[in-house]
Amino acid sequence: MFDPNAGQGARQFAELGLALLLSSLIGAERATQQKSAGLRTHTLVGVGSALFMVVSQHGFNAVLGLENVSFDPSRVAAQIVSGIGFIGGGLIFVRRDAVRGLTTAATVWLTCAIGMACGGGLPLLAIGATLVHFLVIQGYPWLTRRVPVLASTEQTRLHLSYRVGTGVLTRVLEHITGKGFEVARIRVDRAAARPADQDEQEGLHAGTALVYVDVEGTGNVHQLVAEVAEFDEVLSVSSLEADIGD
């Protein structure tokens, strides 16, 4: 049962273990970025791809001695590449004429390749590809911030609730543009306002309103949300799929 030549030895378990480790590292990085495909998805993709490769190499040994039986170990591997497209396709969607989820889908595709390398007995290539992932995901944003021509425009919707009559919306918009973002669209939903006490001094209605602000830019959306939340008159602020271009 535990015959290395039959694909069930220490080497194969080590290959699956390496796939588990490397895919978990990639998944953990994606999870910290709050992406739709996180730790569990990437780990399962990596280990599953490695297992498919092991099966491709050793899973048909029992029929090799039979007549009229041809064996092509690359056939299963080729189907892995095709099959992973279903997961990647499910992560990509179009919203307001913009494509989302491409980077996450590409990461799942890369994790699949890393798992295949582990299962195929190519650990150095698998480790090298994992390092390339972190170089691209962590290093390229640093590069694009310093070389604006390389930066891609991303759009994010901010959900903002604030006190009506305080003038905070104007200051928030000025702050957003001051951070290098462009306001693409803004919609105030006063129907969602909740009435409050009348301000006796200024005679202004101090209820709350909800505003949707679509911003475009290459800055840090998470930092922008945190800074806007510091305004006293802002009751809540959140981003819909922050860093949505990934």
N, C-alpha and C positions, 0 to 999 in steps of 0.2 A: 504493500500500500504506500509506503514511504520510500519509493524508489526514485532517486534523482533523474534517472534516465527516462522515467515515465512521467516526469513533470510534477512530481509531488515530493520533492526533496527540500533540503535547507536552502538551496539557491533560489528556488521559486518562492518560498516563503519570504526570503530576504528581499526579493524583487517586489513582492506585494507590500512589504513593510516600507520600502523606500518610496513606493508610489503613495502610500498612505501619508508618509511624512511630508513629502514635497507638495502634494495636492492640498494637504491641510494648511501648510504655510500660505499658499496662494489663497485658499478659502478664508483664512483668518484675516488676511489683508483686505479682501473684498468685503468681509463682514464689518470691519472697522469703518469702511467707507459707506456702510448701510446700503449695499447694492442688493438687488432682488435675488441674485444667486450668490449665496454666502458660503459659510464653512461647510455645511453638510452637502450642498450640491457639488461643490468642487471636489470634496473628498471622495464622494461616491463616483463621480465621473473619472477621477484619476485611478482609483483602485479598480473600478470596473473595466477600464481600458487595459490596465495591466493584466487583469485576469483573462480578458479576451485574447491578449497576445500569447499568454502561456497556453491557453487552450488551443490557439492556432498552431503552436509549435508542437505540442505534445498530446493534444486531445484525440488524435486520429491514429495513434501508433498501432492500435489493435487491428486496423484494417489494411495496414500497409502491405502485409504479406499476401493478401488475397489477389486473385487474378482479376484483370480488367479494372483495377482500382488505381486511379491517378491521384496524386496528392500535391496540392499547391498551398503552402503555408501562408501565402500572402492574401488568400481570398478572404479570410475572416478579418484580417487587418484592414483590408480595403472597405469592408462593410462597416467597420467602426467609424471611419471618416464620414461615410454617408449618414450613418445613424445619428451621429452627434449633431447633425444639422437640425434635427427636430427640436432638440433642446435649445440650440442657439436661435432658431427661428422663433421660438416662444418667448425669448427675451427681447426681441426687437419689435418695436411698434412705432407707428407714425402718429404724431399729435401736432395739429396746427402746422402741417406741411414740413415738419421737422422729424428726422429719424432719431429714435432714442434706443439706447441699450446696445449699441454696436460694440463698445469696449468690453462690456460684460460678456456678450456672446463670444467675442474673440478670446477672452480669458478662459472661458469654458472650453473652447476649441483647443487652446494651447495646453490646458490641463489634460485634455484627452491625449494629446501628442506626448506629453511628459509621461503619462501612465503607460502609453504604448512603448516608449523607450525603456521604461523600467522593466516591463514584462518581456521585452525583447532582449534583455541582457546588455543594455547600453546605459549604465548608471551615470557615467561622466557626462554624456549628452543630456540626460535628464536633469542633472544638477545644473549644468550650464544653462539650459533653457529656463529653469526656475530663477536663476540669477538675472537672466535677461528680462523676465517678467517684472521683477522688482526694479530693475533699471528703468524700464519703460514707464511703469505706473508711477513710481516715486520720483524718478529723475527728470522725465520729460516735462511734467508740469513746472518744475523749477526752471527748466530751459525756456519754455514758452513764455513765462512771466518776464524773462529778460530779453527775449527776442519777439517783440509783438507780432511780427509778420508771420510767425509760426503758430500763433495762437488761433484757436477756433472759437467762434462765437457760440455761446450757450444761452438758452433761455430758461428761466425759472419763474414760476408763479409764486408770489408772496401773498399769504393770507394775513391780513392785518386788521385788528379791531382796535378802535381808539375812541376817545371821548370827543363828541361833537362840540364844536364851538371853541376849541382850544388852539386851533391853528397848527396842530402837531402834524397834520398830513403834509402841509407845505414843507415843514422842516424835515420830515422824513424823506420826501422826494429829493430835496436838496442834498441830503446826506447820501442817498443812493447814487445820484449823479456825481457827487464829489468823490465817491469811491471807484469811479471809472465805469459804472454801469449805465446803460441806456434804458430808459423807461419806454417799453414798446407799446404797452397798453395799460389802462387803468380803468377800473369800474367800481363805483361806490354803491353798495347795497344798503340803502337807508331803510328798506323794508325789514331788514334784520335788526334794526335799532331797538334797543330796550329803553323805554322812557325812564328818566331819573328826575330828581328834584330841580326846580327852577333856580337858576343862579340869580339871587336877588340883586346883587350889585351890578352885573352886566346885562341882566335880562336875557341871557342866552340859555338855550336848551342844552343841558349837559348829559344827554343820552349817549349811547354808544352806537357806532356804525361799523360795518364790515366792508373792507375795500380789498379788491384783488388787483395786484400790481404785477404785470409781466415785465421782467427785467432781462436784459441781454448783456453779456460781458464775460470776461475770462477771470474775474476776481473770485475770491473765496466767498461762496454764498453762505456757508455756515457762520463765518465771521461777521458777515453783513447782518444776518438774522440776529446774532447775539448783540451787536451794536444797536440795532433798531429797538430791541427789547429793553434797552436801558432808558429810553425816553419815558418820562414819568406818565405822560398822558396815553401811552400805548398800553393797552390791556393785554394783548396777546399777539404773537407773530409767529408764523411758521412758513416753511417752504414746501411746495409740492414737488417731490422728487428733486431735491437740491442736487446740484451737479448733474442735472438731468441728461446732459449730452452723453453720459457714460452708460 
